[in-house]
Amino acid sequence: MSNFDNKYHPSSGNQPNNQGDILSFTSSPASKTTTASIASNASQNPIPKVLIITYYWPPSGGAGVQRWLKFSKYLPQFGWDPVILTVDPGFASYPAIDHSLELEIPSELNVYKTKATDWFRIYGKSRVPSAGFAKNNDDTFRGKVSRFIRGNFFIPDPRRGWNKFAFRKACEIIEKENIRHIITTSPPHSTQLIGLKLKKKFPSLNWIADLRDPWTNIYYYGKFYPSFLSRKLDRHYEMSVLKKSDEIITVGKTLKNSFSSAGKINENKITVITNGFDESDYNQAILSNPAIFTITYAGTISESYPVSGLIGALRNLHEKKPDFKIRFTGEFSANIKSLITDAIPGSCVEFTPYLEHGKAIQSIMNSSVVVLIIPDHNSNKGILTGKLFEYLATGVPILCLGPADGDAAEIISKAKAGATFGYNDIKGISEFLNNVPDNVFTPDKEYIKGFSRVNLTGEIIPLLDRQAIH
């Protein structure tokens, strides 16, 4: 077992105030430092700038957007001035839209946007892949050809149509604003190639590559039918980024080990900074006890997410509690919906499309139990979805289906926030659901607070303070 307390928790952080059942926290010392107070000393101590290059930015929705939106919010409190380079929404292809996130962009944040070549127009907007390819299961000849083209002619991904425009603008920003530190975040992994090219042009740059997901080992990679040569080229890109970046950030220890092994690089070059939760997102949310027993799943469910065990347990639950409700919010394939509705009475099931972030949090808080399903894949031990940490922040019991020795299971266990079961453990899942109303879960607030966005932002600072490796 790894020491998550030492690895994931910065020394500074928020302190729990123990008010009510929701896991609420007071402001940390760092968060009391305002941007204005830092700026007042700028003439004596110029604030260092960091250029963050990210394809996903509001109005795009999803965990990838929130990660650097939140880090950008808190970096000034640690004495750093973030500068954002992203794609103009008019030229972008987003799996989900969340206009509410635009309201969270700090007014003083400098955001540059460029146009891009939208290769998804070849397929039509309906071909823009959903998160986790939840709806991209077209096994017709046309669907397979479409995925083959994507996997063999757009390497590493079609969003590389942004790269030449982003590179040109990044060069301008670096020279104009005397930038010495850049962060590239992916997916899409094509964004890392921008950093690779910038590092070649400006060798003294301190380049941090933030890799939120596996690259050539992602669980749906085979859906693209990559040829031997395509795999080789994609692998070359991946290895180049791993070797030539100065620092690497990833979201979990298993993914860190995977990249370290694949690139044959020193593991000290890779820092784990998980996703997290922002306390301010919960200021207006209210934790409530629903009138009927309510189970909520928020996020994506594709064919790679085994649900047979959950369905079997829900059948058992219906025999004892016929008035329960299970609520699915997000992206789902038609086949998954069919499996669920064929097994459970329609009065017990609710499907809701993607919700704005604030509404999604409120939906989670109006639940008796929340469900997390890890995709069934040989690399699933390292999967840490963003919603896990938002689940933790609410204090609602977590039912996780996935590897018992995975990163998610370890965090849930250490947080004392729920339990993890095998995909087909109908008995275990059933007992958990039946016993939740009688069990009193006492989450470890001290442990969970380490996943607050402000604390996690503090983990980035030592990486920015390091000098580039020549």
C-alpha positions as CSV (number, residue, x, y, z in Angstrom):
1,M,0.0,0.0,0.0
2,S,1.3,3.4,-0.9
3,N,1.4,6.3,1.5
4,F,-1.3,8.6,0.0
5,D,-1.1,10.9,2.9
6,N,2.6,11.8,2.2
7,K,2.3,11.6,-1.6
8,Y,-0.9,13.5,-2.2
9,H,-1.2,16.0,0.7
10,P,0.6,19.3,0.7
11,S,1.7,20.6,4.0
12,S,-0.6,23.7,3.9
13,G,-4.3,23.1,3.6
14,N,-7.8,23.7,4.8
15,Q,-9.0,22.8,8.2
16,P,-12.4,21.1,8.8
17,N,-14.8,23.2,10.7
18,N,-17.1,20.2,11.5
19,Q,-20.3,22.1,10.8
20,G,-23.0,19.8,9.7
21,D,-22.7,16.5,7.7
22,I,-21.2,17.9,4.5
23,L,-17.5,17.9,4.5
24,S,-16.9,21.7,4.7
25,F,-13.6,23.4,5.2
26,T,-12.3,26.8,6.3
27,S,-9.9,28.7,4.2
28,S,-6.3,27.8,4.2
29,P,-3.5,30.3,4.9
30,A,-2.6,30.2,1.3
31,S,-6.1,31.0,0.1
32,K,-6.1,34.2,2.3
33,T,-3.4,35.6,0.1
34,T,-5.2,37.7,-2.4
35,T,-4.2,38.5,-6.0
36,A,-4.3,42.2,-5.2
37,S,-1.9,41.9,-2.3
38,I,0.5,39.9,-4.5
39,A,0.2,42.5,-7.3
40,S,0.9,45.4,-4.9
41,N,4.5,44.0,-4.5
42,A,5.0,43.3,-8.2
43,S,7.2,46.3,-8.7
44,Q,9.7,45.0,-6.1
45,N,9.2,41.3,-6.9
46,P,7.8,40.7,-10.4
47,I,5.3,37.8,-10.4
48,P,6.6,34.9,-12.4
49,K,4.3,33.7,-15.2
50,V,3.4,30.3,-16.4
51,L,1.9,29.6,-19.8
52,I,-0.8,26.8,-19.6
53,I,-1.7,25.3,-22.9
54,T,-5.0,23.5,-22.8
55,Y,-7.4,22.5,-25.5
56,Y,-10.3,22.1,-23.1
57,W,-11.5,25.3,-21.5
58,P,-14.9,26.8,-20.8
59,P,-17.4,26.5,-22.4
60,S,-16.2,22.9,-22.7
61,G,-17.4,20.8,-19.8
62,G,-15.8,17.9,-17.9
63,A,-13.2,17.0,-15.4
64,G,-10.3,17.9,-17.7
65,V,-11.6,21.5,-18.0
66,Q,-12.1,21.9,-14.2
67,R,-8.6,20.7,-13.4
68,W,-6.7,23.7,-14.9
69,L,-9.6,26.1,-14.5
70,K,-9.2,25.5,-10.7
71,F,-5.4,25.5,-10.7
72,S,-5.5,28.8,-12.6
73,K,-7.8,30.2,-9.9
74,Y,-5.4,29.4,-7.1
75,L,-2.0,29.8,-8.6
76,P,-1.9,33.6,-7.9
77,Q,-2.4,32.8,-4.2
78,F,0.9,31.0,-4.4
79,G,2.7,33.8,-6.2
80,W,2.3,32.7,-9.8
81,D,0.6,34.4,-12.6
82,P,-1.1,31.9,-15.0
83,V,-1.6,32.7,-18.7
84,I,-3.9,30.5,-20.7
85,L,-3.6,29.5,-24.3
86,T,-6.6,27.6,-25.7
87,V,-8.7,27.1,-28.8
88,D,-11.5,29.5,-29.8
89,P,-14.8,27.7,-29.1
90,G,-15.9,28.5,-32.6
91,F,-13.2,26.2,-34.0
92,A,-13.3,23.6,-31.3
93,S,-14.8,20.1,-30.9
94,Y,-16.1,19.5,-27.4
95,P,-17.7,16.3,-26.1
96,A,-19.8,18.4,-23.6
97,I,-20.7,22.0,-23.1
98,D,-21.0,23.7,-19.7
99,H,-21.5,27.4,-19.9
100,S,-21.7,27.7,-16.1
101,L,-17.9,27.1,-15.9
102,E,-17.3,30.3,-17.9
103,L,-18.5,32.2,-14.7
104,E,-15.6,30.7,-12.8
105,I,-12.9,32.2,-15.0
106,P,-11.1,34.9,-12.9
107,S,-11.6,38.3,-14.4
108,E,-7.9,39.1,-14.1
109,L,-6.9,35.9,-15.9
110,N,-5.2,36.5,-19.3
111,V,-6.7,34.0,-21.8
112,Y,-5.5,33.8,-25.4
113,K,-7.6,31.9,-28.0
114,T,-6.7,30.8,-31.5
115,K,-8.5,29.3,-34.4
116,A,-8.0,25.6,-35.3
117,T,-8.6,23.2,-38.2
118,D,-11.5,21.1,-37.0
119,W,-10.9,17.7,-38.5
120,F,-14.1,16.3,-37.0
121,R,-16.0,18.1,-39.7
122,I,-15.0,15.3,-41.9
123,Y,-17.2,13.0,-39.9
124,G,-19.8,15.6,-39.0
125,K,-20.3,16.9,-35.4
126,S,-22.1,13.7,-34.4
127,R,-18.7,12.0,-34.8
128,V,-17.1,14.0,-32.0
129,P,-16.3,11.3,-29.4
130,S,-18.1,11.4,-26.1
131,A,-16.2,11.0,-22.9
132,G,-14.9,7.4,-22.7
133,F,-16.5,6.8,-26.0
134,A,-19.9,6.2,-24.3
135,K,-21.9,6.7,-27.4
136,N,-19.3,5.7,-30.0
137,N,-20.2,2.1,-30.5
138,D,-21.1,2.2,-34.1
139,D,-20.1,-1.3,-35.4
140,T,-21.4,-0.7,-38.8
141,F,-19.0,-0.8,-41.7
142,R,-19.1,3.0,-41.9
143,G,-18.5,3.3,-38.1
144,K,-15.5,1.1,-38.2
145,V,-14.0,2.8,-41.2
146,S,-14.5,6.2,-39.4
147,R,-12.6,5.0,-36.4
148,F,-9.9,3.4,-38.6
149,I,-9.4,6.8,-40.3
150,R,-9.2,8.5,-36.9
151,G,-6.6,6.0,-35.6
152,N,-4.4,5.9,-38.6
153,F,-4.5,9.3,-40.3
154,F,-4.9,11.6,-37.3
155,I,-2.1,10.7,-34.9
156,P,-2.2,11.1,-32.0
157,D,-5.7,12.6,-32.5
158,P,-7.8,14.8,-34.7
159,R,-7.5,17.8,-32.4
160,R,-3.9,18.2,-33.6
161,G,-5.5,20.6,-36.1
162,W,-5.1,23.2,-33.4
163,N,-1.3,22.7,-33.0
164,K,0.2,25.0,-35.7
165,F,-2.0,27.9,-34.6
166,A,-1.3,27.2,-30.9
167,F,2.5,26.9,-31.5
168,R,2.6,30.2,-33.4
169,K,0.6,32.0,-30.6
170,A,2.6,30.4,-27.9
171,C,5.9,31.6,-29.4
172,E,4.5,35.2,-29.5
173,I,3.3,35.0,-25.9
174,I,6.6,33.5,-24.6
175,E,8.6,36.3,-26.2
176,K,6.2,39.1,-25.4
177,E,5.7,38.2,-21.8
178,N,9.1,36.7,-21.0
179,I,7.6,33.3,-20.2
180,R,10.1,30.8,-18.7
181,H,7.6,28.1,-17.6
182,I,5.0,26.2,-19.7
183,I,2.5,23.5,-18.8
184,T,0.8,21.4,-21.5
185,T,-2.2,19.3,-20.4
186,S,-3.8,16.3,-22.1
187,P,-5.9,14.7,-23.4
188,P,-6.0,15.5,-26.2
189,H,-2.4,14.2,-26.3
190,S,-1.8,16.2,-29.5
191,T,-1.4,19.2,-27.1
192,Q,1.8,17.6,-25.8
193,L,3.3,17.9,-29.2
194,I,3.0,21.7,-28.9
195,G,5.2,21.5,-25.8
196,L,7.6,19.2,-27.6
197,K,8.0,21.8,-30.4
198,L,8.3,24.7,-28.0
199,K,11.0,23.0,-26.0
200,K,13.0,22.5,-29.2
201,K,12.7,26.2,-30.1
202,F,13.2,27.5,-26.5
203,P,15.5,25.0,-24.8
204,S,15.7,27.0,-21.6
205,L,11.9,26.7,-21.0
206,N,10.9,24.7,-18.0
207,W,8.3,22.4,-19.6
208,I,5.8,20.4,-17.4
209,A,3.7,17.8,-19.2
210,D,0.4,17.1,-17.4
211,L,-0.8,13.7,-18.6
212,R,-4.3,13.0,-17.1
213,D,-4.9,9.7,-19.0
214,P,-2.8,6.9,-20.5
215,W,-1.7,7.5,-24.0
216,T,-1.2,4.4,-26.2
217,N,-2.5,2.3,-23.3
218,I,-5.9,3.9,-22.9
219,Y,-8.6,1.3,-22.6
220,Y,-10.4,2.2,-25.8
221,Y,-7.2,2.5,-28.0
222,G,-8.1,-0.6,-29.9
223,K,-11.3,0.9,-31.1
224,F,-9.3,2.8,-33.7
225,Y,-7.8,-0.3,-35.4
226,P,-4.3,1.3,-35.4
227,S,-1.9,-0.4,-37.8
228,F,1.6,-1.4,-36.7
229,L,3.1,1.8,-38.2
230,S,0.4,4.0,-36.6
231,R,1.1,2.4,-33.2
232,K,4.8,2.9,-33.7
233,L,4.4,6.6,-34.6
234,D,2.0,7.3,-31.7
235,R,4.4,5.5,-29.4
236,H,7.2,7.6,-30.7
237,Y,5.3,10.7,-29.8
238,E,4.5,9.4,-26.4
239,M,8.1,8.5,-25.6
240,S,9.4,11.8,-26.9
241,V,7.2,13.7,-24.6
242,L,8.1,11.5,-21.6
243,K,11.8,11.9,-22.2
244,K,12.1,15.5,-23.3
245,S,9.8,17.3,-20.9
246,D,11.4,18.6,-17.8
247,E,8.7,17.4,-15.4
248,I,5.7,15.2,-15.7
249,I,2.5,15.4,-13.7
250,T,-0.1,12.6,-13.6
251,V,-3.2,11.8,-11.6
252,G,-2.3,8.6,-9.8
253,K,0.5,6.3,-8.7
254,T,-0.4,3.4,-11.0
255,L,-0.3,5.8,-14.1
256,K,3.0,7.2,-12.8
257,N,4.5,3.7,-12.7
258,S,3.1,3.0,-16.1
259,F,4.7,6.1,-17.7
260,S,8.0,5.6,-15.8
261,S,8.2,2.0,-17.0
262,A,7.2,2.7,-20.6
263,G,9.6,5.7,-21.0
264,K,12.4,4.1,-19.0
265,I,12.6,7.4,-17.0
266,N,13.4,8.1,-13.4
267,E,10.2,8.0,-11.4
268,N,11.4,11.1,-9.6
269,K,10.7,13.0,-12.8
270,I,7.0,12.2,-12.4
271,T,4.8,13.8,-9.7
272,V,1.3,12.6,-8.7
273,I,-1.2,15.4,-8.4
274,T,-4.7,14.0,-8.4
275,N,-7.9,15.6,-9.4
276,G,-9.8,17.1,-6.6
277,F,-12.7,19.2,-5.4
278,D,-13.1,23.0,-4.9
279,E,-14.7,24.0,-1.6
280,S,-16.3,27.0,-3.2
281,D,-18.4,24.7,-5.5
282,Y,-20.3,23.5,-2.4
283,N,-21.1,26.9,-0.9
284,Q,-24.6,26.9,-2.4
285,A,-25.2,23.2,-2.4
286,I,-27.3,21.6,0.4
287,L,-26.9,18.1,1.6
288,S,-30.3,16.5,2.0
289,N,-31.8,13.2,2.9
290,P,-34.0,12.2,-0.1
291,A,-37.5,11.1,0.6
292,I,-36.9,7.7,-0.9
293,F,-33.7,5.7,-1.1
294,T,-31.8,7.3,-4.0
295,I,-28.7,5.9,-5.8
296,T,-26.8,8.3,-8.1
297,Y,-24.3,7.6,-10.8
298,A,-22.7,10.7,-12.4
299,G,-20.6,10.5,-15.5
300,T,-20.0,8.2,-18.4
301,I,-21.0,4.5,-18.9
302,S,-19.7,2.8,-22.0
303,E,-19.5,-0.8,-23.0
304,S,-16.2,-1.0,-21.1
305,Y,-18.1,-0.4,-17.8
306,P,-19.5,-3.7,-16.5
307,V,-22.9,-3.2,-15.0
308,S,-24.3,-6.8,-14.7
309,G,-23.3,-7.1,-11.0
310,L,-24.9,-3.7,-10.2
311,I,-28.1,-4.7,-12.1
312,G,-28.3,-8.0,-10.2
313,A,-27.9,-6.1,-6.9
314,L,-30.6,-3.6,-8.0
315,R,-33.0,-6.5,-8.7
316,N,-32.4,-7.8,-5.2
317,L,-32.9,-4.3,-3.8
318,H,-36.2,-3.9,-5.6
319,E,-37.5,-7.0,-3.8
320,K,-36.9,-5.4,-0.4
321,K,-37.3,-1.7,-1.3
322,P,-39.6,-1.4,-4.3
323,D,-39.8,2.4,-4.0
324,F,-36.0,3.1,-4.4
325,K,-34.7,5.2,-7.3
326,I,-31.4,4.9,-9.3
327,R,-30.5,8.1,-11.1
328,F,-28.0,8.2,-14.0
329,T,-26.6,11.6,-15.0
330,G,-24.3,11.9,-18.0
331,E,-23.4,10.0,-21.2
332,F,-24.6,6.4,-21.8
333,S,-24.8,4.1,-24.7
334,A,-28.1,2.8,-25.9
335,N,-27.2,-0.7,-25.1
336,I,-26.4,0.1,-21.4
337,K,-29.7,1.9,-21.1
338,S,-31.5,-1.1,-22.5
339,L,-29.8,-3.5,-20.1
340,I,-30.8,-1.4,-17.1
341,T,-34.4,-0.7,-18.2
342,D,-35.0,-4.3,-19.1
343,A,-34.0,-5.4,-15.6
344,I,-35.5,-2.7,-13.4
345,P,-39.0,-1.1,-13.5
346,G,-39.1,2.2,-15.3
347,S,-40.5,3.9,-12.2
348,C,-37.2,3.2,-10.4
349,V,-34.8,4.5,-13.1
350,E,-34.1,8.0,-14.2
351,F,-31.7,9.0,-17.0
352,T,-30.6,12.7,-17.2
353,P,-28.3,14.2,-19.8
354,Y,-25.1,16.0,-18.9
355,L,-25.7,18.6,-16.1
356,E,-23.9,21.8,-15.5
357,H,-21.3,21.4,-12.8
358,G,-23.2,23.0,-10.0
359,K,-26.4,21.1,-10.7
360,A,-24.4,17.8,-10.9
361,I,-23.0,18.5,-7.4
362,Q,-26.5,19.2,-6.0
363,S,-27.7,15.9,-7.6
364,I,-24.9,14.0,-5.9
365,M,-25.8,15.6,-2.5
366,N,-29.4,14.7,-2.9
367,S,-28.5,11.0,-2.8
368,S,-28.4,8.1,-0.3
369,V,-25.5,6.4,-2.2
370,V,-23.3,7.4,-5.1
371,V,-21.8,4.9,-7.5
372,L,-18.4,4.8,-9.1
373,I,-17.6,2.3,-11.9
374,I,-14.1,1.7,-13.1
375,P,-13.8,0.5,-16.7
376,D,-12.8,-3.2,-17.1
377,H,-9.4,-3.0,-18.7
378,N,-5.9,-4.3,-17.9
379,S,-4.8,-0.8,-16.9
380,N,-7.9,0.0,-14.8
381,K,-6.0,0.0,-11.5
382,G,-4.7,3.4,-12.3
383,I,-8.0,5.0,-13.3
384,L,-9.0,7.9,-11.0
385,T,-12.0,9.8,-12.3
386,G,-12.6,13.4,-11.3
387,K,-16.0,12.6,-9.9
388,L,-14.4,10.4,-7.2
389,F,-13.1,13.5,-5.4
390,E,-16.3,15.4,-5.7
391,Y,-18.1,12.3,-4.2
392,L,-15.6,12.4,-1.3
393,A,-16.3,16.1,-0.6
394,T,-20.0,15.4,-0.1
395,G,-19.7,12.7,2.5
396,V,-22.3,10.6,0.7
397,P,-21.4,6.8,0.9
398,I,-19.5,5.6,-2.2
399,L,-20.2,2.2,-3.8
400,C,-17.2,1.5,-6.1
401,L,-17.1,-1.3,-8.7
402,G,-13.6,-2.1,-9.8
403,P,-10.3,-3.6,-8.8
404,A,-9.9,-4.0,-5.1
405,D,-6.2,-3.1,-5.4
406,G,-6.7,-0.1,-7.6
407,D,-5.9,3.5,-6.8
408,A,-9.6,4.5,-6.5
409,A,-10.2,1.6,-4.0
410,E,-7.3,2.6,-1.9
411,I,-8.4,6.3,-1.7
412,I,-12.0,5.3,-0.8
413,S,-10.7,2.9,1.9
414,K,-8.3,5.5,3.4
415,A,-11.0,8.1,3.4
416,K,-13.4,5.7,5.1
417,A,-16.0,6.9,2.6
418,G,-17.4,3.6,1.2
419,A,-16.4,0.3,-0.2
420,T,-15.2,-1.4,-3.4
421,F,-16.5,-4.6,-4.9
422,G,-15.8,-6.8,-7.9
423,Y,-17.9,-6.2,-10.9
424,N,-19.9,-9.4,-10.4
425,D,-20.1,-9.5,-6.7
426,I,-23.9,-9.3,-6.5
427,K,-24.0,-10.5,-2.9
428,G,-21.5,-7.9,-1.7
429,I,-23.1,-5.0,-3.6
430,S,-26.5,-6.1,-2.4
431,E,-25.4,-6.2,1.3
432,F,-23.8,-2.7,0.9
433,L,-27.0,-1.2,-0.5
434,N,-29.3,-2.9,2.0
435,N,-27.1,-1.8,5.0
436,V,-26.4,1.8,4.0
437,P,-29.3,3.3,5.9
438,D,-28.3,1.6,9.1
439,N,-24.5,2.2,8.8
440,V,-23.0,5.5,9.9
441,F,-20.1,6.4,7.7
442,T,-17.6,8.7,9.3
443,P,-15.3,9.9,6.5
444,D,-11.8,11.0,7.4
445,K,-12.0,14.7,6.9
446,E,-8.3,15.3,7.6
447,Y,-7.4,12.9,4.8
448,I,-10.0,14.1,2.4
449,K,-9.0,17.8,2.8
450,G,-5.7,17.0,1.0
451,F,-7.7,16.7,-2.2
452,S,-9.0,20.3,-2.1
453,R,-8.0,22.3,-5.2
454,V,-6.1,24.9,-3.3
455,N,-4.0,22.2,-1.5
456,L,-3.3,20.4,-4.8
457,T,-2.3,23.7,-6.4
458,G,0.4,23.9,-3.7
459,E,1.8,20.7,-5.1
460,I,2.6,22.3,-8.4
461,I,4.7,25.1,-7.0
462,P,7.9,23.1,-6.3
463,L,7.8,21.9,-10.0
464,L,7.6,25.5,-11.2
465,D,10.4,26.6,-9.0
466,R,12.8,24.1,-10.6
467,Q,15.0,25.1,-13.5
468,A,14.7,23.5,-16.9
469,I,16.9,20.5,-17.6
470,H,19.3,21.1,-20.5
